[in-house]
Protein backbone atom coordinates (compact mmCIF):
# COMPACT_ATOMS: atom_id res chain seq x y z
CA UNK A 1 0.00 0.00 0.00
CA UNK A 2 1.31 3.42 -0.88
CA UNK A 3 0.28 6.46 1.12
CA UNK A 4 -2.84 6.83 -1.06
CA UNK A 5 -4.82 3.58 -0.70
CA UNK A 6 -7.93 5.16 -2.26
CA UNK A 7 -10.57 3.00 -0.57
CA UNK A 8 -8.55 -0.20 -0.44
CA UNK A 9 -10.67 -2.83 1.32
CA UNK A 10 -9.38 -5.00 4.14
CA UNK A 11 -10.93 -6.47 7.28
CA UNK A 12 -10.65 -7.09 11.00
CA UNK A 13 -9.55 -10.59 11.94
CA UNK A 14 -12.38 -12.87 12.99
CA UNK A 15 -14.87 -14.93 10.96
CA UNK A 16 -17.56 -17.34 12.26
CA UNK A 17 -16.57 -20.24 10.02
CA UNK A 18 -15.31 -23.59 11.30
CA UNK A 19 -13.54 -24.53 8.07
CA UNK A 20 -10.32 -22.52 7.64
CA UNK A 21 -10.20 -23.12 3.88
CA UNK A 22 -13.75 -21.84 3.48
CA UNK A 23 -12.93 -18.73 5.51
CA UNK A 24 -9.88 -18.04 3.35
CA UNK A 25 -12.03 -18.39 0.21
CA UNK A 26 -14.38 -15.70 1.54
CA UNK A 27 -11.43 -13.45 2.34
CA UNK A 28 -9.69 -13.81 -1.01
CA UNK A 29 -12.89 -13.33 -2.98
CA UNK A 30 -13.88 -10.19 -1.06
CA UNK A 31 -10.63 -8.38 -0.24
CA UNK A 32 -8.13 -9.69 -2.80
CA UNK A 33 -5.83 -6.65 -2.60
CA UNK A 34 -5.35 -6.86 1.18
CA UNK A 35 -6.44 -10.27 2.51
CA UNK A 36 -6.31 -11.22 6.18
CA UNK A 37 -5.64 -14.52 7.88
CA UNK A 38 -8.92 -15.47 9.54
CA UNK A 39 -9.23 -15.84 13.30
CA UNK A 40 -11.76 -18.62 13.92
CA UNK A 41 -13.07 -18.41 17.51
CA UNK A 42 -15.68 -21.15 16.95
CA UNK A 43 -12.86 -23.68 16.71
CA UNK A 44 -12.32 -23.41 20.47
CA UNK A 45 -10.54 -21.55 23.22
CA UNK A 46 -7.16 -21.51 21.46
CA UNK A 47 -8.55 -19.13 18.85
CA UNK A 48 -10.12 -16.72 21.32
CA UNK A 49 -8.90 -13.13 21.12
CA UNK A 50 -6.25 -13.14 23.84
CA UNK A 51 -5.58 -16.86 24.14
CA UNK A 52 -4.51 -17.02 20.50
CA UNK A 53 -1.52 -14.78 21.27
CA UNK A 54 -0.58 -16.25 24.66
CA UNK A 55 1.42 -19.17 23.29
CA UNK A 56 5.00 -19.01 24.55
CA UNK A 57 4.39 -16.25 27.09
CA UNK A 58 6.03 -17.14 30.42
CA UNK A 59 3.65 -18.35 33.14
CA UNK A 60 0.58 -18.23 30.88
CA UNK A 61 -1.95 -20.91 31.84
CA UNK A 62 -4.93 -21.93 29.71
CA UNK A 63 -7.50 -23.45 32.05
CA UNK A 64 -9.55 -25.46 29.60
CA UNK A 65 -12.06 -26.67 32.18
CA UNK A 66 -13.00 -23.12 33.15
CA UNK A 67 -12.37 -21.69 29.69
CA UNK A 68 -10.01 -18.96 30.78
CA UNK A 69 -6.44 -17.75 30.41
CA UNK A 70 -4.50 -16.43 33.38
CA UNK A 71 -0.91 -15.82 34.45
CA UNK A 72 0.41 -17.76 37.41
CA UNK A 73 2.48 -15.26 39.39
CA UNK A 74 2.59 -17.39 42.54
CA UNK A 75 5.74 -19.36 41.71
CA UNK A 76 9.35 -18.36 41.03
CA UNK A 77 9.25 -17.08 37.48
CA UNK A 78 12.82 -15.78 37.27
CA UNK A 79 14.05 -18.55 34.96
CA UNK A 80 11.04 -18.28 32.66
CA UNK A 81 11.52 -14.51 32.41
CA UNK A 82 15.26 -14.90 31.79
CA UNK A 83 14.60 -17.29 28.91
CA UNK A 84 12.01 -14.93 27.45
CA UNK A 85 14.28 -11.90 27.61
CA UNK A 86 17.11 -13.87 26.05
CA UNK A 87 14.89 -14.57 23.03
CA UNK A 88 13.63 -10.99 23.00
CA UNK A 89 17.13 -9.51 22.98
CA UNK A 90 18.28 -11.93 20.29
CA UNK A 91 15.30 -10.94 18.14
CA UNK A 92 16.01 -7.26 18.75
CA UNK A 93 19.53 -7.78 17.45
CA UNK A 94 18.25 -9.33 14.24
CA UNK A 95 18.18 -12.99 15.19
CA UNK A 96 15.36 -14.35 13.02
CA UNK A 97 15.29 -17.66 14.84
CA UNK A 98 14.62 -15.94 18.16
CA UNK A 99 11.17 -14.90 16.95
CA UNK A 100 10.16 -18.56 16.85
CA UNK A 101 9.80 -18.36 20.64
CA UNK A 102 6.66 -16.30 19.97
CA UNK A 103 5.43 -18.22 16.92
CA UNK A 104 1.73 -18.94 16.54
CA UNK A 105 1.43 -22.68 15.97
CA UNK A 106 -1.32 -24.44 13.97
CA UNK A 107 -2.86 -25.46 17.30
CA UNK A 108 -3.53 -21.77 18.03
CA UNK A 109 -4.35 -20.57 14.53
CA UNK A 110 -5.66 -22.64 11.67
CA UNK A 111 -6.21 -19.44 9.70
CA UNK A 112 -2.55 -18.38 9.54
CA UNK A 113 -1.57 -21.61 7.87
CA UNK A 114 -4.64 -21.83 5.61
CA UNK A 115 -3.89 -18.40 4.15
CA UNK A 116 -0.18 -19.13 3.88
CA UNK A 117 -0.92 -22.36 1.97
CA UNK A 118 -3.14 -20.54 -0.53
CA UNK A 119 -0.66 -17.73 -1.09
CA UNK A 120 2.19 -20.22 -1.53
CA UNK A 121 0.18 -22.03 -4.20
CA UNK A 122 -0.46 -18.81 -6.10
CA UNK A 123 3.23 -18.08 -6.52
CA UNK A 124 2.70 -14.33 -6.84
CA UNK A 125 2.63 -11.33 -4.54
CA UNK A 126 -0.56 -9.58 -3.50
CA UNK A 127 -0.42 -5.77 -3.09
CA UNK A 128 -0.94 -6.19 0.68
CA UNK A 129 -1.48 -8.82 3.32
CA UNK A 130 -2.94 -7.76 6.66
CA UNK A 131 -2.07 -9.53 9.91
CA UNK A 132 -3.29 -8.71 13.41
CA UNK A 133 -2.48 -8.98 17.09
CA UNK A 134 -4.47 -8.22 20.23
CA UNK A 135 -3.14 -4.95 21.63
CA UNK A 136 -1.22 -4.71 24.89
CA UNK A 137 -3.88 -2.70 26.73
CA UNK A 138 -6.78 -4.96 25.77
CA UNK A 139 -4.72 -8.07 26.52
CA UNK A 140 -3.33 -6.99 29.89
CA UNK A 141 -6.51 -5.34 31.19
CA UNK A 142 -8.64 -8.35 30.24
CA UNK A 143 -6.39 -11.22 31.36
CA UNK A 144 -5.74 -11.66 35.08
CA UNK A 145 -3.36 -13.36 37.46
CA UNK A 146 -4.33 -16.41 39.51
CA UNK A 147 -6.20 -14.11 41.92
CA UNK A 148 -8.28 -12.54 39.14
CA UNK A 149 -6.46 -9.21 39.29
CA UNK A 150 -5.82 -7.69 35.86
CA UNK A 151 -2.25 -8.53 34.88
CA UNK A 152 -1.86 -4.96 33.63
CA UNK A 153 -1.24 -3.88 37.20
CA UNK A 154 1.73 -6.23 37.60
CA UNK A 155 4.45 -4.17 35.97
CA UNK A 156 6.88 -7.05 35.42
CA UNK A 157 4.29 -9.17 33.61
CA UNK A 158 2.90 -6.21 31.72
CA UNK A 159 6.32 -5.47 30.25
CA UNK A 160 6.74 -9.08 29.16
CA UNK A 161 3.30 -9.07 27.51
CA UNK A 162 4.04 -5.86 25.57
CA UNK A 163 7.33 -7.26 24.28
CA UNK A 164 5.81 -10.66 23.52
CA UNK A 165 3.02 -9.08 21.48
CA UNK A 166 5.59 -7.05 19.56
CA UNK A 167 7.41 -10.30 18.75
CA UNK A 168 4.11 -11.88 17.66
CA UNK A 169 3.69 -8.99 15.21
CA UNK A 170 7.21 -9.40 13.87
CA UNK A 171 6.83 -13.16 13.45
CA UNK A 172 3.61 -12.71 11.44
CA UNK A 173 5.14 -10.00 9.26
CA UNK A 174 8.11 -12.19 8.38
CA UNK A 175 5.85 -15.17 7.66
CA UNK A 176 3.76 -13.26 5.11
CA UNK A 177 6.37 -10.91 3.67
CA UNK A 178 7.15 -13.29 0.75
CA UNK A 179 3.53 -13.03 -0.43
CA UNK A 180 2.90 -9.26 -0.43
CA UNK A 181 4.42 -6.01 -1.59
CA UNK A 182 3.35 -4.47 1.74
CA UNK A 183 2.38 -5.96 5.10
CA UNK A 184 -0.13 -4.19 7.32
CA UNK A 185 -0.28 -5.21 10.98
CA UNK A 186 -3.31 -4.14 13.00
CA UNK A 187 -3.10 -3.88 16.77
CA UNK A 188 -6.63 -4.58 18.03
CA UNK A 189 -7.51 -2.43 21.03
CA UNK A 190 -11.26 -2.60 21.73
CA UNK A 191 -10.71 -1.77 25.38
CA UNK A 192 -9.58 1.76 24.47
CA UNK A 193 -13.27 2.58 24.07
CA UNK A 194 -13.41 2.48 27.89
CA UNK A 195 -10.31 4.67 28.35
CA UNK A 196 -11.00 7.46 30.81
CA UNK A 197 -13.95 5.66 32.43
CA UNK A 198 -14.14 5.02 36.15
CA UNK A 199 -13.25 1.37 35.53
CA UNK A 200 -9.79 2.30 34.26
CA UNK A 201 -9.23 5.59 36.05
CA UNK A 202 -5.73 4.48 37.10
CA UNK A 203 -4.64 3.79 33.52
CA UNK A 204 -2.60 6.81 32.48
CA UNK A 205 -2.68 8.28 29.00
CA UNK A 206 1.09 8.55 28.74
CA UNK A 207 1.45 4.87 29.66
CA UNK A 208 -1.07 3.82 27.00
CA UNK A 209 0.77 5.87 24.38
CA UNK A 210 4.13 4.34 25.39
CA UNK A 211 2.75 0.78 25.38
CA UNK A 212 1.19 1.18 21.95
CA UNK A 213 4.31 2.85 20.63
CA UNK A 214 6.48 -0.09 21.68
CA UNK A 215 4.36 -2.52 19.66
CA UNK A 216 4.14 -0.08 16.73
CA UNK A 217 7.93 0.25 16.78
CA UNK A 218 8.20 -3.55 16.54
CA UNK A 219 5.96 -3.48 13.44
CA UNK A 220 8.03 -0.69 11.89
CA UNK A 221 11.24 -2.61 12.61
CA UNK A 222 10.04 -5.20 10.08
CA UNK A 223 9.17 -2.58 7.47
CA UNK A 224 5.41 -3.00 7.88
CA UNK A 225 2.62 -0.48 8.41
CA UNK A 226 0.99 -0.36 11.84
CA UNK A 227 -2.73 0.12 12.28
CA UNK A 228 -4.79 0.30 15.44
CA UNK A 229 -8.38 -0.89 15.50
CA UNK A 230 -10.84 0.29 18.14
CA UNK A 231 -14.48 -0.58 17.58
CA UNK A 232 -15.91 2.05 19.94
CA UNK A 233 -15.34 5.72 20.66
CA UNK A 234 -12.04 6.74 22.25
CA UNK A 235 -9.57 9.61 22.47
CA UNK A 236 -8.32 9.21 18.90
CA UNK A 237 -5.31 11.45 19.44
CA UNK A 238 -3.78 8.68 21.58
CA UNK A 239 -3.33 6.54 18.49
CA UNK A 240 -1.71 9.35 16.52
CA UNK A 241 0.61 10.24 19.39
CA UNK A 242 1.70 6.59 19.53
CA UNK A 243 2.87 6.78 15.91
CA UNK A 244 0.21 4.73 14.16
CA UNK A 245 0.09 4.66 10.35
CA UNK A 246 -3.56 3.63 10.00
CA UNK A 247 -6.37 4.60 12.36
CA UNK A 248 -9.28 2.15 12.14
CA UNK A 249 -12.61 2.90 13.80
CA UNK A 250 -16.29 1.99 13.69
CA UNK A 251 -17.41 4.61 11.20
CA UNK A 252 -20.87 3.04 10.95
CA UNK A 253 -21.70 3.54 14.63
CA UNK A 254 -19.33 6.33 15.66
CA UNK A 255 -18.65 8.15 12.40
CA UNK A 256 -18.86 11.67 13.77
CA UNK A 257 -16.43 11.09 16.65
CA UNK A 258 -13.34 11.31 14.46
CA UNK A 259 -14.13 14.98 13.77
CA UNK A 260 -13.74 15.75 17.48
CA UNK A 261 -9.97 15.38 17.00
CA UNK A 262 -9.30 17.39 13.83
CA UNK A 263 -5.73 18.36 14.65
CA UNK A 264 -4.68 14.78 15.39
CA UNK A 265 -6.35 13.54 12.19
CA UNK A 266 -4.75 16.31 10.13
CA UNK A 267 -1.35 15.43 11.59
CA UNK A 268 -1.87 11.75 10.74
CA UNK A 269 -2.86 12.46 7.15
CA UNK A 270 -0.19 15.11 6.55
CA UNK A 271 2.42 12.60 7.70
CA UNK A 272 1.17 10.15 5.06
CA UNK A 273 -1.02 8.08 7.34
CA UNK A 274 -4.50 6.83 6.58
CA UNK A 275 -7.94 6.35 8.10
CA UNK A 276 -9.54 2.92 7.78
CA UNK A 277 -13.25 3.63 7.85
CA UNK A 278 -15.24 0.79 9.43
CA UNK A 279 -18.26 1.49 7.27
CA UNK A 280 -19.82 -1.97 7.03
CA UNK A 281 -21.77 -2.93 10.16
CA UNK A 282 -20.97 -6.23 11.85
CA UNK A 283 -24.42 -6.68 13.34
CA UNK A 284 -27.87 -7.55 12.01
CA UNK A 285 -27.89 -4.02 10.58
CA UNK A 286 -26.07 -5.53 7.59
CA UNK A 287 -29.41 -7.03 6.52
CA UNK A 288 -30.82 -3.55 5.84
CA UNK A 289 -27.80 -1.64 4.54
CA UNK A 290 -26.67 -1.52 0.92
CA UNK A 291 -23.39 -0.40 -0.67
CA UNK A 292 -25.20 2.78 -1.73
CA UNK A 293 -26.45 3.67 1.76
CA UNK A 294 -23.03 3.00 3.26
CA UNK A 295 -21.23 5.04 0.60
CA UNK A 296 -23.64 7.90 1.29
CA UNK A 297 -22.94 7.57 5.02
CA UNK A 298 -19.23 7.87 4.29
CA UNK A 299 -19.76 11.08 2.33
CA UNK A 300 -21.65 12.62 5.25
CA UNK A 301 -19.02 11.86 7.86
CA UNK A 302 -16.13 12.70 5.53
CA UNK A 303 -17.73 16.08 4.78
CA UNK A 304 -18.10 16.66 8.51
CA UNK A 305 -14.39 15.97 8.97
CA UNK A 306 -13.45 18.16 6.01
CA UNK A 307 -15.45 21.00 7.59
CA UNK A 308 -12.90 20.97 10.42
CA UNK A 309 -10.22 22.20 8.05
CA UNK A 310 -8.93 18.99 6.47
CA UNK A 311 -8.74 18.82 2.69
CA UNK A 312 -11.46 16.51 1.36
CA UNK A 313 -9.19 15.14 -1.35
CA UNK A 314 -6.64 14.08 1.25
CA UNK A 315 -9.38 12.33 3.23
CA UNK A 316 -10.51 10.50 0.10
CA UNK A 317 -7.10 9.44 -1.17
CA UNK A 318 -5.87 8.30 2.24
CA UNK A 319 -8.87 6.12 3.06
CA UNK A 320 -9.27 2.39 3.50
CA UNK A 321 -12.59 0.61 3.99
CA UNK A 322 -13.23 -2.15 6.56
CA UNK A 323 -16.07 -3.73 8.50
CA UNK A 324 -16.81 -1.97 11.78
CA UNK A 325 -15.38 -4.91 13.75
CA UNK A 326 -14.68 -8.62 13.41
CA UNK A 327 -17.44 -10.95 12.27
CA UNK A 328 -16.60 -13.91 14.53
CA UNK A 329 -19.77 -13.71 16.60
CA UNK A 330 -22.13 -13.30 13.63
CA UNK A 331 -24.22 -15.84 11.79
CA UNK A 332 -22.22 -17.22 8.87
CA UNK A 333 -24.67 -15.87 6.28
CA UNK A 334 -24.55 -12.38 7.79
CA UNK A 335 -20.75 -12.44 7.99
CA UNK A 336 -20.50 -13.42 4.34
CA UNK A 337 -22.88 -10.56 3.52
CA UNK A 338 -20.51 -8.21 5.38
CA UNK A 339 -17.63 -9.29 3.16
CA UNK A 340 -19.64 -9.03 -0.07
CA UNK A 341 -20.86 -5.58 0.93
CA UNK A 342 -17.36 -4.51 1.88
CA UNK A 343 -16.10 -5.26 -1.61
CA UNK A 344 -19.02 -3.43 -3.20
CA UNK A 345 -18.60 -0.35 -0.98
CA UNK A 346 -14.92 -0.15 -1.89
CA UNK A 347 -15.74 -0.40 -5.58
CA UNK A 348 -18.57 2.13 -5.32
CA UNK A 349 -16.43 4.74 -3.57
CA UNK A 350 -13.56 4.24 -6.02
CA UNK A 351 -15.93 4.70 -8.95
CA UNK A 352 -17.60 7.75 -7.41
CA UNK A 353 -14.28 9.51 -6.90
CA UNK A 354 -12.53 8.36 -10.03
CA UNK A 355 -9.94 6.11 -8.40
Secondary structure as UniProt FT lines:
FT   STRAND          8..9
FT   HELIX           20..30
FT   TURN            32..33
FT   STRAND          34..36
FT   HELIX           41..43
FT   HELIX           45..47
FT   TURN            49..50
FT   HELIX           51..53
FT   TURN            54..56
FT   TURN            58..59
FT   STRAND          60..63
FT   TURN            64..67
FT   STRAND          68..71
FT   HELIX           78..92
FT   TURN            93..94
FT   HELIX           96..102
FT   TURN            106..108
FT   HELIX           110..122
FT   STRAND          126..134
FT   HELIX           136..142
FT   STRAND          144..145
FT   TURN            146..147
FT   HELIX           151..153
FT   HELIX           155..176
FT   HELIX           177..179
FT   STRAND          180..188
FT   HELIX           190..194
FT   TURN            195..196
FT   HELIX           198..200
FT   TURN            201..202
FT   HELIX           205..221
FT   TURN            222..223
FT   STRAND          225..230
FT   HELIX           237..241
FT   TURN            242..243
FT   STRAND          246..249
FT   HELIX           251..254
FT   HELIX           255..261
FT   HELIX           262..270
FT   TURN            271..272
FT   STRAND          274..280
FT   HELIX           284..287
FT   HELIX           291..306
FT   TURN            307..309
FT   HELIX           312..317
FT   STRAND          319..323
FT   TURN            328..329
FT   HELIX           332..352
FT   TURN            353..354
//
